[in-house]
Amino acid sequence: MKNQYCRVGAVTPITSGNQAISVLEFRYQKFIDMATDAAYINTNLGEFFKRKAQGIKKVLESLA
């Protein structure tokens, strides 16, 4: 059997593709929805999702 090696940590940035804006908008909306849902259950989890959404929003603003 041949050894197979993968490049650990090798990723393609999401902002490099031609559909980056639509993917980021989808993820932003998803995190906003999860933050709203989690706000009633666990405040810390809601804040986490809100911070993730804010980070994605900054990236979207830099692309536009």
N, C-alpha and C positions, 0 to 999 in steps of 0.2 A: 504494500500500500504506500502511495506517495505521501510525503508530508505536505500539508497545505498551511500556508501562512496568511494571516490577515494583518492588515495594518491597523493596529489598535489606535483608536482616536482619529482615524481618517474619516472625516465627514465632509459632505458638501454643504456649504452654507445655504440656508433656505433663501437668502436674499439674492442668490446668483442666478436663479432660474427665470424663465420667461413668465411663469405663472406665480411669481413670488407674492405679488400684492394680493391676489385672490386667496392664496393659501394663508397668508398672514391675517387677512380680514376674517377668514373663517375661524382661525385659532383665537383671534381677539374676541370675537363674538362668543365662542365656546367658553373662554375663561370668564367673560362677564356673566354669562348664564350660570356657570358653576359657582361664581362668587355670590351671586344673588341667592342661589339655592342653599349654599353652605352658610350664609349669614345667619339663618335661623337656627341652624344645628350647632355650628361650632364657629365662633367668631375668629379664631386664629386661622382656621382653614379658609374662611371667606377672605380674610386679609391677604393670605398667601396668593389666592387666585386673583385678587384685585391687583396685587403688585406685578404678577405675571402679565396681566392684561395691560397694565401701564407700560411695561417694558416693550411689549409688542406694538403698542400705540406709538411709542417713540420711534421705533424702527420704521413703521408705516409713514410717519411724518417726514422722516429723513429721505424716504424713497420718493415721496410725492413732490 
